[in-house]
Amino acid sequence: MKRISFFAYLCIALLFSSCNFTEEIYVEEDGSGKISINFDGSELMEMAGDEMLQTNEKAVDSVISFKDFLREKKDSIATLPLEQQEKLKKLEPFKLHMVMNPETKVMAFDMFSAFQDVSEVSDAFNAFQNASALGPGNDSGQANPIITDEQATQVRYSFDERIFRRTTTIVDSTLHLKSLDSLQGAEMFLSGSTYTLKYHFPRRVKSTNAEEATFSADGKTVIYQVKFLDYLKNPEALSIEVELED
């Protein structure tokens, strides 16, 4: 299987199948840590696995470094508009672990990166969408990102020793309304999808404004899940504040 096959299936999964996303962050005392966004596409594999077996698609378990990939495609990326080049540049710190097995009906993607300060972390889901849009569009191997020049929302992260915040702001209401219109044909496919925040802290959690959040046995991990469709309609649904014990 060519590497672009993964990106193609990921694009399809993001648009047309029920799927589950998990945004997981580990925060250290100094504000450094790591982030990953995991996509479970098992339902898509249930739908497409038999067909893939007929085409002799092989099981793959591999890791892509976006830094290496962008270096490899630097000439074709240089022909893109500057704004698109800047969006692709944001993928450089990330790696993508991909597992796909038609026989066992397993399909999983995990995009991850370390950070020195949580405020450096860009909107993980937007980065994941950009990753799904990146790759050769045909056998010529030309980069063919389908990344929009604008984003309707902006996600910011902060951590000041006791308070962790994930804040989502709609920065372009017109663009957001357009995105809602585009969802109308996909609501049936996305109705069973979820988006889960799973945040690990160096100390016990004292409180959070997410009323339906749950906690690990040691009190250091917050888990908060919403319906993916609700998140797309109201991105602020995943704004969360967590206060840690002293």
Summary of the structure (lengths in Angstrom):
residues: 246
radius of gyration: 18.5
end to end distance: 51.3
largest distance: 58.1
contacts: 717
relative contact order: 0.16
helix: 34%
strand: 33%
